[in-house]
Amino acid sequence: MANHKATKKDTRQAAKRRDRNRYYGKTTRNAIRDLKEVKEEKAYTDELPSVISMIDKLAKKGIIHKNKASNLKSKLSKKAALPKA
């Protein structure tokens, strides 16, 4: 365990950041999962921008890698661009 005041504070801050990052990551994963379950094209295209925004924020904060964010957005956008069969 840390003995210096500053190190104890840093440990507290790191724990706070970790919890916050886990919350944001989990919330975004749930939003992606819910978006994938949407069947109607109109509803899908309405929800897509908000989910993409969430993904961008995670990448900007460094919670996920920028390439992972790009891959996620690409996969979600492909489904919106598919022609109706």
JOQUI-V442493 format. One record per residue. RES is the residue in three letters. PSI is psi in whole degrees, 0 to 359 (* if undefined). OMEGA is omega in whole degrees, -180 to 180 (999 if undefined). Layout:
[[RES;PSI;OMEGA] [RES;PSI;OMEGA]]
//
This chain:
[[MET;149;-179] [ALA;147;180] [ASN;339;-180] [HIS;148;-179] [LYS;313;-177] [ALA;324;-179] [THR;323;177] [LYS;318;179] [LYS;316;180] [ASP;322;177] [THR;318;178] [ARG;316;-179] [GLN;320;180] [ALA;320;179] [ALA;320;179] [LYS;314;180] [ARG;319;-180] [ARG;315;179] [ASP;318;-180] [ARG;316;-180] [ASN;321;178] [ARG;320;179] [TYR;311;-180] [TYR;318;-180] [GLY;316;-179] [LYS;319;179] [THR;318;180] [THR;318;178] [ARG;321;177] [ASN;321;179] [ALA;321;178] [ILE;316;179] [ARG;315;179] [ASP;322;179] [LEU;320;-180] [LYS;334;-179] [GLU;346;-179] [VAL;131;-177] [LYS;326;-176] [GLU;135;-177] [GLU;320;-179] [LYS;312;180] [ALA;322;180] [TYR;311;-178] [THR;335;177] [ASP;322;-177] [GLU;338;-175] [LEU;313;-178] [PRO;323;-179] [SER;323;179] [VAL;319;178] [ILE;322;177] [SER;318;178] [MET;318;180] [ILE;317;179] [ASP;320;180] [LYS;321;178] [LEU;318;-179] [ALA;320;-179] [LYS;322;-180] [LYS;351;179] [GLY;14;179] [ILE;322;173] [ILE;158;-180] [HIS;149;-177] [LYS;328;178] [ASN;324;176] [LYS;318;177] [ALA;317;-180] [SER;318;178] [ASN;317;179] [LEU;313;-179] [LYS;322;-180] [SER;315;-180] [LYS;319;-180] [LEU;322;-179] [SER;327;179] [LYS;318;-179] [LYS;325;-180] [ALA;332;-176] [ALA;354;-179] [LEU;137;176] [PRO;151;178] [LYS;139;-180] [ALA;*;999]]
//
